[in-house]
Amino acid sequence: MALIQGIPGEFEPQPWGEAILRSRELLLLRIARRPPDHEVRLPGLATTPRHVVEDHTGKALTWRRDGDDLVVRLPEAGEPPVVRVALQGKLRIVPPDTVTANADGVWDLTPTGTPAHLVARRAADVAVRFIGLVDPDSQYQIRLAGRRYGVTGHELTRTTIGPFPIPELRVVPLTVPTGVRRVLVAPVGTVLASLHPGRDEITVVVTNFGRTPARGEVELPLPPGWSASKQAWAFDGLDPGRSVGWATRIAGPTGAHELRVQLEAGRRSASAPYVVHL
């Protein structure tokens, strides 16, 4: 993902020390603990370095890119140096919670804070479906990729929000209201099947991210040795932005198992895999 344009920000403390921004295009890596392999890894640096040297001597250091990470090899002897990283442009980072869309262009997020960060494999108009418990009468501002929507809590958890235009290979922040426990994002036009485990059952949900009513058939394939009270459903007249769901009891071997719904709803059918713990 070396072509990702990240967002402005700062790096968190690292196992080896800290990264300090001295100017818009200059980083200093202060090494407090030398790694056993003498390699310092700085995760999430989207800006390409111009050169990497020891701060006081100007001696060039060996470095490489590993995905979104910068890896610098330190001298094997002497005190750990301060490393000067000159950048080819303004510092941009890829936040550690960044999620890339799957092959269908779909994100399935379990947010850990009020912002989430998304990367699209290709430019697309998307819509967002929030799942959780919020105040139905409160007003919420949803921001994504420079666009903003104001919605009530009732609208927030009962319909898709959007569309939002997401550029290709650029980290964009999404506002996540407090109380939201899961976020589904899909290209406009998609009909998406997702799984939502409960205490003793699982709910199969189909959401219409399109602009016209949807119809189709849903099946929940199960691994050998599993059983379900029901595995197939049909739907018709599912309005744009709306969802329909069916609960079914499942039983199977204990442990974590990935399940995926099989959906037939036209050309833009998609399914979000989910790991179920029994």
Secondary structure, 3 states (H helix, E strand, C coil): CCCCECECCCCCCECCEEEEEEECCEEEEEECCCCCCCEEEECCECCCEEEEEECCCCCECCEEEECCEEEEECCCCCCCCEEEEEECCCCCECCCCEEECCCCCCEEECCCCCEEEEEECCCEEEEEEEEECCCCCCEEEEEECCEEEEEEHHHHCCCCEEEEEECECECEEEECCCCEEEEEEEECCCEEEEEEECCCCEEEEEEECCCCCEEEEEECCCCCCCEECCCEEEEEEECCCCEEEEEECEECCCCEEEECCEEECCCCEEECCEEEEC
